[in-house]
């Protein structure tokens, strides 16, 4: 088991699904994990379920000032940031043909999937530049990398932007000791996916058509995040790791 003792990890959107599993895995390996989310009950539940290394911060990622305040408070508690997992995302709004997507749903997708990602990267990079070290992992999606769903054009567009931001940022900061990469998961067994598919039963039925016959467990995606954050991935920079169990081969 890798040892992340002494590492400070930030997880954006850490109260459920992939984010919650990433919080738990880093905390169990000794890192000081600061994670954000809207739901205080979920955040406290996760905080209490691990070994005292996880610290919940209630943040609405559609509110730019709340994100800024989180980082101000964080840097009063910690003197460095080693790892950022930029995870928060919205999938359940803005579905349907682009001509029918409501402007308010588009704004929600942009605020969470792009603007929040940009702000977390911005404030993290400001600290990492001082350290001349750090590791940023963004959560994109296979729908932003050529896998087409005609009913999710808005969501797909925001996730394609994640990949582009990852690559350009990686190229700029590599020589400062900062690695930036992204993962592109396929369908995963999370509450977000259940809502998008119309319930647990519908998600389970759809999963049978995947090459493996089931969708990923959040822990399998978290394993890849942990790998990218480790020294074993020290020469991986500006890369998108597709983690979809062969789903994009269909």
Backbone as numpy.savetxt, mean C-alpha at the origin, in Angstrom:
# Nx Ny Nz CAx CAy CAz Cx Cy Cz
13.66 -16.05 10.23 12.81 -14.84 10.23 13.70 -13.59 10.23
13.40 -12.64 9.31 14.19 -11.41 9.25 14.03 -10.62 10.54
15.04 -9.84 10.84 15.01 -9.00 12.03 14.94 -7.54 11.60
13.86 -6.86 11.98 13.70 -5.45 11.66 13.79 -4.58 12.91
14.44 -5.08 13.94 14.59 -4.31 15.17 15.32 -3.00 14.91
14.80 -1.93 15.50 15.39 -0.61 15.29 14.89 0.11 14.07
14.14 -0.58 13.22 13.60 0.04 12.01 12.29 0.75 12.33
12.08 1.89 11.70 10.82 2.61 11.82 10.07 2.45 10.50
8.87 1.92 10.59 8.06 1.61 9.41 6.77 2.42 9.45
6.40 3.00 8.32 5.13 3.71 8.18 4.26 2.93 7.20
3.03 2.65 7.60 2.09 1.95 6.72 0.85 2.82 6.57
0.61 3.22 5.36 -0.56 4.04 5.01 -1.71 3.10 4.67
-2.80 3.20 5.44 -3.92 2.28 5.22 -3.64 0.93 5.84
-3.41 0.92 7.15 -2.97 -0.32 7.81 -4.00 -0.98 8.69
-5.28 -0.63 8.52 -6.28 -1.17 9.44 -7.05 -2.37 8.90
-6.75 -2.79 7.69 -7.45 -3.96 7.15 -6.64 -4.55 6.00
-7.01 -5.78 5.61 -6.45 -6.40 4.42 -4.94 -6.50 4.39
-4.36 -6.16 3.26 -2.92 -6.24 3.06 -2.18 -5.35 4.05
-2.66 -4.13 4.23 -2.00 -3.20 5.13 -1.91 -3.72 6.55
-2.99 -4.29 7.05 -3.00 -4.83 8.42 -2.00 -5.97 8.56
-1.91 -6.80 7.54 -0.97 -7.92 7.59 0.47 -7.42 7.55
0.73 -6.39 6.78 2.08 -5.81 6.74 2.44 -5.23 8.10
1.51 -4.53 8.73 1.75 -4.00 10.08 2.15 -5.12 11.03
1.38 -6.19 11.03 1.63 -7.30 11.95 2.99 -7.95 11.68
3.30 -8.18 10.42 4.56 -8.87 10.10 5.78 -8.06 10.49
5.76 -6.76 10.25 6.90 -5.94 10.65 7.00 -5.82 12.17
5.85 -5.64 12.82 5.85 -5.51 14.28 6.35 -6.78 14.95
5.94 -7.94 14.43 6.38 -9.22 14.99 7.88 -9.43 14.84
8.48 -8.69 13.89 9.93 -8.82 13.66 10.72 -7.67 14.26
10.08 -6.94 15.18 10.80 -5.97 15.99 10.77 -4.53 15.54
10.13 -4.23 14.41 10.10 -2.85 13.93 9.11 -2.03 14.75
9.36 -0.72 14.79 8.39 0.22 15.33 7.51 0.66 14.18
6.25 0.22 14.18 5.37 0.42 13.03 4.31 1.48 13.35
4.30 2.54 12.59 3.28 3.59 12.72 2.34 3.44 11.53
1.07 3.17 11.81 0.13 2.93 10.72 -1.09 3.82 10.84
-1.63 4.18 9.68 -2.76 5.11 9.64 -4.01 4.43 9.09
-5.14 5.03 9.40 -6.43 4.55 8.91 -7.53 5.41 9.49
-8.71 5.25 8.98 -9.84 6.04 9.45 -10.49 5.46 10.70
-10.57 4.14 10.77 -11.37 3.50 11.82 -10.54 3.24 13.08
-10.88 3.99 14.11 -10.13 3.87 15.36 -10.31 2.49 15.99
-11.51 1.91 15.89 -11.74 0.60 16.50 -10.85 -0.46 15.86
-10.75 -0.44 14.55 -9.89 -1.40 13.85 -8.42 -1.16 14.16
-8.05 0.12 14.19 -6.66 0.46 14.48 -6.24 0.00 15.86
-7.07 0.23 16.84 -6.75 -0.17 18.21 -6.73 -1.69 18.36
-7.61 -2.34 17.62 -7.64 -3.81 17.66 -6.32 -4.39 17.16
-5.82 -3.85 16.04 -4.53 -4.32 15.50 -3.39 -3.94 16.44
-3.44 -2.72 16.94 -2.41 -2.24 17.86 -2.28 -3.17 19.08
-3.42 -3.63 19.58 -3.43 -4.49 20.77 -3.14 -5.95 20.47
-3.16 -6.31 19.19 -3.00 -7.73 18.83 -1.54 -8.13 18.66
-0.66 -7.15 18.58 0.76 -7.45 18.40 1.54 -7.08 19.66
2.84 -7.05 19.55 3.70 -7.03 20.73 4.10 -5.66 21.24
3.26 -4.65 21.02 3.60 -3.32 21.51 4.41 -2.49 20.54
4.72 -3.06 19.39 5.53 -2.35 18.40 4.68 -1.62 17.36
3.36 -1.76 17.41 2.49 -1.12 16.42 1.78 0.08 17.06
1.74 1.18 16.33 1.20 2.43 16.86 0.20 3.00 15.85
-1.06 3.07 16.25 -2.12 3.53 15.34 -2.28 5.04 15.40
-2.47 5.64 14.20 -2.74 7.07 14.08 -3.99 7.23 13.21
-5.01 7.86 13.75 -6.26 8.03 12.98 -6.08 9.17 11.98
-6.13 8.81 10.70 -5.92 9.78 9.62 -6.92 9.52 8.50
-7.58 10.56 8.05 -8.41 10.50 6.85 -7.53 10.91 5.67
-7.23 9.97 4.80 -6.29 10.25 3.71 -6.84 11.17 2.63
-8.10 11.54 2.74 -8.64 12.55 1.83 -8.39 13.97 2.36
-7.87 14.05 3.58 -7.62 15.34 4.22 -6.11 15.60 4.25
-5.65 16.49 3.40 -4.21 16.75 3.28 -3.59 17.24 4.58
-4.32 18.06 5.32 -3.78 18.59 6.57 -3.57 17.48 7.60
-4.48 16.50 7.63 -4.31 15.39 8.57 -3.06 14.58 8.26
-2.75 14.41 7.01 -1.53 13.69 6.62 -0.30 14.47 7.07
-0.31 15.77 6.82 0.82 16.60 7.22 1.01 16.56 8.74
-0.10 16.65 9.49 -0.03 16.61 10.95 0.51 15.27 11.45
0.11 14.19 10.79 0.62 12.87 11.17 2.14 12.84 11.09
2.70 13.36 10.00 4.16 13.33 9.85 4.84 14.26 10.84
4.22 15.39 11.15 4.79 16.29 12.16 4.87 15.58 13.51
3.79 14.90 13.87 3.75 14.18 15.15 4.71 12.99 15.14
4.79 12.31 13.99 5.68 11.15 13.88 7.13 11.55 14.12
7.55 12.66 13.52 8.95 13.06 13.64 9.27 13.67 15.00
8.23 13.90 15.80 8.47 14.26 17.20 8.69 13.01 18.05
8.20 11.87 17.55 8.37 10.59 18.26 9.60 9.82 17.80
9.89 9.89 16.51 10.99 9.12 15.93 12.00 10.08 15.29
13.24 9.62 15.15 14.24 10.47 14.51 14.62 9.99 13.12
13.91 8.97 12.62 14.18 8.49 11.26 12.99 7.68 10.77
12.95 7.46 9.45 11.97 6.56 8.83 12.76 5.64 7.91
12.63 4.35 8.11 13.36 3.38 7.29 12.53 2.86 6.13
11.23 2.65 6.37 10.39 1.98 5.38 9.02 2.65 5.33
8.55 2.92 4.13 7.17 3.36 3.92 6.48 2.35 3.02
5.33 1.83 3.47 4.46 1.04 2.59 3.22 1.87 2.32
3.13 2.37 1.10 2.03 3.23 0.66 0.90 2.34 0.15
-0.09 2.12 0.99 -1.05 1.06 0.71 -2.48 1.51 0.50
-2.91 2.59 1.15 -4.33 2.95 1.12 -4.83 3.12 -0.30
-6.01 2.61 -0.55 -6.60 2.73 -1.87 -8.10 2.56 -1.84
-8.76 3.11 -2.83 -10.21 3.00 -2.97 -10.51 2.27 -4.26
-11.39 1.27 -4.17 -11.77 0.49 -5.34 -13.27 0.54 -5.60
-14.05 0.72 -4.54 -15.49 0.50 -4.63 -16.28 1.68 -5.20
-15.61 2.81 -5.47 -16.31 3.93 -6.10 -15.77 4.13 -7.51
-16.57 4.79 -8.34 -16.10 5.11 -9.68 -16.08 3.95 -10.65
-16.81 2.87 -10.34 -16.85 1.74 -11.26 -17.86 2.01 -12.37
-17.70 1.27 -13.46 -18.58 1.45 -14.59 -17.87 2.15 -15.74
-18.49 2.22 -16.91 -17.88 2.90 -18.06 -17.52 4.34 -17.70
-16.41 4.81 -18.25 -15.91 6.13 -17.88 -16.96 7.23 -18.09
-17.79 7.10 -19.11 -18.79 8.13 -19.40 -19.83 8.25 -18.28
-19.89 7.24 -17.40 -20.87 7.26 -16.32 -20.25 7.51 -14.95
-18.93 7.64 -14.89 -18.27 7.86 -13.60 -18.60 9.26 -13.08
-19.10 9.34 -11.86 -19.45 10.62 -11.26 -18.19 11.39 -10.90
-18.25 12.69 -11.05 -17.08 13.52 -10.76 -16.66 13.41 -9.31
-17.63 13.30 -8.39 -17.26 13.18 -6.98 -16.55 11.86 -6.69
-16.93 10.80 -7.42 -16.23 9.52 -7.27 -14.81 9.60 -7.84
-14.67 10.28 -8.96 -13.33 10.50 -9.53 -12.45 11.25 -8.54
-13.01 12.28 -7.90 -12.25 13.07 -6.94 -11.82 12.21 -5.75
-12.69 11.29 -5.31 -12.35 10.40 -4.20 -11.21 9.47 -4.58
-11.28 8.91 -5.79 -10.21 8.03 -6.27 -8.88 8.77 -6.35
-8.89 9.96 -6.90 -7.66 10.75 -7.03 -7.11 11.11 -5.65
-7.99 11.52 -4.74 -7.55 11.95 -3.41 -6.85 10.83 -2.66
-7.40 9.61 -2.73 -6.84 8.49 -1.96 -5.75 7.76 -2.72
-6.00 7.43 -3.97 -5.07 6.59 -4.73 -3.87 7.34 -5.28
-3.98 8.65 -5.41 -2.86 9.41 -5.98 -2.35 10.52 -5.05
-3.24 11.41 -4.62 -2.78 12.53 -3.81 -2.21 12.07 -2.47
-2.88 11.16 -1.80 -2.37 10.66 -0.52 -1.03 9.96 -0.72
-0.93 9.16 -1.78 0.32 8.47 -2.08 1.45 9.49 -2.29
1.16 10.54 -3.03 2.15 11.60 -3.26 2.58 12.26 -1.95
1.62 12.56 -1.07 1.95 13.26 0.17 2.77 12.37 1.12
2.41 11.11 1.24 3.19 10.21 2.08 4.61 10.06 1.55
4.74 9.97 0.23 6.08 9.90 -0.36 6.84 11.20 -0.12
6.18 12.32 -0.32 6.83 13.62 -0.18 7.43 13.80 1.21
6.61 13.60 2.25 7.08 13.82 3.62 8.11 12.77 4.04
7.92 11.54 3.56 8.89 10.50 3.87 10.23 10.78 3.20
10.19 11.19 1.95 11.43 11.49 1.22 12.19 12.65 1.84
11.47 13.63 2.37 12.14 14.75 3.02 13.01 14.26 4.18
12.50 13.28 4.93 13.28 12.72 6.03 14.37 11.79 5.51
14.04 10.96 4.54 15.02 9.99 4.03 16.20 10.68 3.36
15.97 11.84 2.75 17.08 12.59 2.15 18.10 13.01 3.22
17.60 13.38 4.39 18.48 13.75 5.50 19.31 12.55 5.96
18.69 11.38 5.94 19.35 10.15 6.39 20.29 9.57 5.34
19.96 9.90 4.06 20.62 9.28 2.91 20.38 7.77 2.89
19.17 7.38 3.26 18.79 5.97 3.23 17.28 5.87 3.37
16.74 4.73 2.92 15.32 4.49 3.08 14.77 3.59 1.99
13.54 3.19 2.20 12.91 2.20 1.34 11.43 2.50 1.23
10.95 2.76 0.03 9.53 3.04 -0.20 8.95 1.96 -1.10
7.83 1.41 -0.67 7.13 0.39 -1.45 5.70 0.87 -1.65
5.29 1.06 -2.89 3.95 1.51 -3.21 3.09 0.33 -3.66
1.82 0.41 -3.34 0.88 -0.64 -3.74 0.13 -0.18 -4.99
0.49 -0.75 -6.12 -0.21 -0.45 -7.37 -1.28 -1.54 -7.58
-1.40 -2.07 -8.77 -2.36 -3.14 -9.04 -2.16 -3.62 -10.46
-2.51 -4.88 -10.71 -2.36 -5.38 -12.08 -3.27 -4.64 -13.06
-4.34 -4.00 -12.54 -5.21 -3.23 -13.42 -4.55 -1.93 -13.87
-3.42 -1.59 -13.29 -2.67 -0.44 -13.75 -1.49 -0.84 -14.61
-1.44 -2.13 -14.98 -0.29 -2.65 -15.72 -0.71 -3.59 -16.84
-1.68 -3.15 -17.61 -2.03 -3.89 -18.81 -3.19 -4.86 -18.68
-3.53 -5.29 -17.46 -4.69 -6.16 -17.28 -5.93 -5.27 -17.33
-6.79 -5.51 -18.29 -7.89 -4.58 -18.56 -9.20 -5.05 -17.93
-9.86 -4.13 -17.25 -11.23 -4.33 -16.80 -12.03 -3.13 -17.28
-12.90 -3.31 -18.30 -13.61 -2.18 -18.89 -14.56 -1.48 -17.93
-14.82 -2.12 -16.77 -15.71 -1.51 -15.79 -14.95 -0.74 -14.71
-13.63 -0.70 -14.80 -12.84 0.01 -13.78 -11.79 0.94 -14.42
-12.20 1.77 -15.38 -11.21 2.63 -16.04 -10.63 3.69 -15.12
-11.44 4.25 -14.24 -10.94 5.30 -13.35 -9.94 4.73 -12.35
-10.32 3.65 -11.71 -9.42 2.99 -10.76 -8.12 2.57 -11.45
-8.23 1.97 -12.63 -7.04 1.51 -13.36 -6.11 2.67 -13.67
-6.68 3.81 -14.03 -5.86 4.98 -14.32 -5.07 5.45 -13.12
-5.70 5.44 -11.95 -4.98 5.88 -10.75 -3.85 4.92 -10.40
-4.05 3.63 -10.66 -3.01 2.66 -10.32 -1.87 2.67 -11.34
-2.17 3.00 -12.58 -1.10 3.18 -13.56 -0.21 4.35 -13.16
-0.82 5.36 -12.58 -0.06 6.52 -12.10 0.88 6.13 -10.97
0.46 5.20 -10.12 1.31 4.74 -9.01 2.61 4.15 -9.58
2.47 3.32 -10.60 3.65 2.70 -11.22 4.57 3.76 -11.81
4.00 4.74 -12.51 4.81 5.78 -13.13 5.53 6.63 -12.09
4.83 6.98 -11.01 5.45 7.77 -9.94 6.57 6.98 -9.27
6.35 5.68 -9.10 7.38 4.83 -8.50 8.65 4.86 -9.32
8.52 4.67 -10.62 9.70 4.58 -11.49 10.46 5.90 -11.55
9.74 7.01 -11.71 10.43 8.30 -11.83 11.08 8.70 -10.51
10.42 8.40 -9.39 11.00 8.72 -8.08 12.21 7.85 -7.80
12.13 6.58 -8.17 13.27 5.68 -7.97 14.49 6.16 -8.72
14.31 6.62 -9.94 15.44 7.09 -10.75 16.08 8.33 -10.13
15.28 9.17 -9.52 15.79 10.42 -8.95 16.55 10.20 -7.64
16.13 9.25 -6.82 16.68 9.15 -5.47 17.59 7.96 -5.22
17.83 7.14 -6.24 18.64 5.94 -6.04 20.04 6.26 -5.52
20.63 7.32 -6.01 22.00 7.66 -5.61 22.06 8.33 -4.23
20.91 8.54 -3.65 20.87 9.06 -2.28 20.60 7.95 -1.27
20.70 6.71 -1.74 20.51 5.58 -0.84 19.07 5.23 -0.58
18.17 5.73 -1.40 16.74 5.50 -1.21 16.22 4.61 -2.33
15.67 3.48 -1.95 15.08 2.56 -2.94 13.57 2.76 -2.99
13.02 2.80 -4.21 11.58 2.94 -4.40 11.12 1.86 -5.38
10.15 1.07 -4.97 9.59 0.00 -5.80 8.08 -0.06 -5.60
7.42 -0.86 -6.39 5.99 -1.07 -6.17 5.63 -2.54 -6.38
4.54 -2.92 -5.76 3.96 -4.24 -6.01 2.64 -4.05 -6.75
2.29 -5.03 -7.57 1.00 -5.02 -8.26 0.28 -6.33 -7.96
-0.51 -6.34 -6.89 -1.23 -7.57 -6.54 -2.39 -7.82 -7.50
-2.71 -9.10 -7.63 -3.96 -9.47 -8.27 -5.06 -9.49 -7.23
-6.21 -10.07 -7.55 -7.30 -10.14 -6.57 -6.84 -10.84 -5.29
-7.21 -10.27 -4.18 -6.77 -10.74 -2.87 -7.99 -10.83 -1.95
-7.95 -11.79 -1.05 -9.09 -12.01 -0.15 -9.11 -10.97 0.97
-9.69 -9.81 0.63 -9.80 -8.72 1.59 -11.23 -8.19 1.60
-11.55 -7.37 2.60 -12.87 -6.76 2.68 -13.11 -5.83 1.48
-12.04 -5.16 1.03 -12.14 -4.28 -0.13 -12.55 -5.06 -1.37
-11.94 -6.23 -1.56 -12.27 -7.07 -2.72 -13.68 -7.62 -2.61
-14.06 -8.04 -1.41 -15.41 -8.57 -1.21 -16.46 -7.53 -1.59
-16.22 -6.29 -1.18 -17.17 -5.21 -1.50 -17.22 -4.98 -3.00
-16.07 -5.01 -3.66 -16.00 -4.78 -5.11 -16.70 -5.89 -5.89
-16.58 -7.14 -5.39 -17.17 -8.29 -6.08 -18.63 -8.52 -5.70
-19.10 -7.85 -4.67 -20.49 -8.01 -4.26 -20.70 -9.04 -3.17
-19.68 -9.29 -2.37 -19.83 -10.22 -1.25 -18.82 -11.34 -1.26
-18.69 -12.01 -0.11 -17.71 -13.08 0.05 -17.98 -14.25 -0.89
-19.24 -14.61 -1.06 -19.58 -15.75 -1.92 -19.22 -15.47 -3.37
-19.50 -14.25 -3.84 -19.17 -13.88 -5.22 -17.65 -13.85 -5.43
-16.92 -13.38 -4.43 -15.46 -13.35 -4.52 -14.90 -14.76 -4.60
-15.43 -15.64 -3.77 -14.98 -17.03 -3.76 -15.27 -17.72 -5.08
-16.43 -17.46 -5.66 -16.79 -18.06 -6.95 -15.85 -17.58 -8.05
-15.57 -16.27 -8.06 -14.69 -15.71 -9.09 -13.28 -16.27 -8.96
-12.85 -16.53 -7.73 -11.48 -16.99 -7.50 -11.21 -18.35 -8.12
-12.24 -19.14 -8.30 -12.07 -20.48 -8.86 -11.57 -20.44 -10.30
-11.74 -19.29 -10.98 -11.31 -19.15 -12.37 -9.85 -18.72 -12.49
-9.21 -18.41 -11.37 -7.80 -18.01 -11.42 -6.92 -19.24 -11.61
-5.71 -19.08 -12.13 -4.84 -20.24 -12.40 -4.63 -21.14 -11.19
-4.55 -20.56 -10.00 -4.31 -21.36 -8.81 -5.60 -21.89 -8.20
-6.71 -21.37 -8.67 -8.00 -21.81 -8.14 -8.43 -21.08 -6.90
-7.66 -20.09 -6.48 -8.01 -19.26 -5.33 -7.24 -17.95 -5.42
-7.77 -16.93 -4.78 -7.09 -15.65 -4.75 -6.09 -15.60 -3.58
-5.23 -14.62 -3.60 -4.17 -14.52 -2.60 -4.72 -14.23 -1.22
-4.04 -14.77 -0.23 -4.26 -14.35 1.14 -3.42 -13.09 1.38
-3.90 -12.14 2.16 -3.11 -10.92 2.41 -1.69 -11.20 2.90
-1.51 -12.29 3.63 -0.17 -12.61 4.14 0.81 -12.88 3.00
0.32 -13.42 1.88 1.20 -13.71 0.75 1.68 -12.43 0.08
0.84 -11.41 0.08 1.26 -10.11 -0.46 2.21 -9.42 0.52
1.91 -9.53 1.80 2.77 -8.92 2.82 4.17 -9.52 2.80
4.26 -10.81 2.50 5.57 -11.46 2.40 6.46 -10.76 1.36
5.85 -10.36 0.26 6.59 -9.71 -0.83 7.01 -8.30 -0.41
6.13 -7.60 0.29 6.47 -6.27 0.80 7.67 -6.37 1.74
7.62 -7.36 2.61 8.72 -7.56 3.57 10.04 -7.89 2.86
9.94 -8.68 1.80 11.14 -8.99 1.00 11.73 -7.73 0.40
10.90 -6.90 -0.22 11.39 -5.68 -0.85 12.02 -4.73 0.17
11.56 -4.81 1.41 12.11 -3.95 2.46 13.39 -4.49 3.06
13.74 -5.71 2.71 14.88 -6.37 3.34 16.18 -6.13 2.56
17.28 -6.47 3.20 18.59 -6.35 2.54 18.72 -7.31 1.36
17.91 -8.37 1.33 17.96 -9.32 0.22 17.53 -8.67 -1.10
16.83 -7.53 -1.00 16.36 -6.82 -2.21 17.14 -5.54 -2.44
18.36 -5.48 -1.93 19.13 -4.23 -1.96 19.41 -3.69 -3.36
19.41 -4.55 -4.38 19.71 -4.10 -5.74 18.44 -4.00 -6.60
17.29 -4.06 -5.95 16.02 -3.91 -6.67 15.56 -2.46 -6.51
15.54 -1.73 -7.62 15.22 -0.30 -7.61 14.32 0.02 -8.81
13.21 0.70 -8.55 12.33 1.13 -9.62 11.59 -0.01 -10.30
11.38 -1.08 -9.56 10.80 -2.29 -10.13 9.35 -2.48 -9.68
8.55 -3.02 -10.56 7.19 -3.44 -10.22 7.20 -4.97 -10.09
6.84 -5.46 -8.91 6.71 -6.90 -8.71 5.23 -7.29 -8.80
4.90 -8.05 -9.82 3.53 -8.53 -10.00 3.32 -9.74 -9.10
2.30 -9.67 -8.25 2.02 -10.73 -7.28 0.57 -11.14 -7.46
0.31 -11.94 -8.51 -1.09 -12.21 -8.86 -1.40 -13.69 -9.07
-0.47 -14.57 -8.70 -0.75 -16.00 -8.85 -1.03 -16.42 -10.28
-0.51 -15.68 -11.24 -0.74 -16.01 -12.64 -2.01 -15.44 -13.22
-2.72 -14.60 -12.44 -4.01 -14.06 -12.88 -3.90 -13.30 -14.20
-2.82 -12.53 -14.37 -2.68 -11.72 -15.58 -2.35 -12.55 -16.81
-2.12 -13.86 -16.63 -1.87 -14.74 -17.78 -3.16 -15.10 -18.50
-4.30 -14.87 -17.84 -5.58 -15.25 -18.44 -5.87 -14.47 -19.72
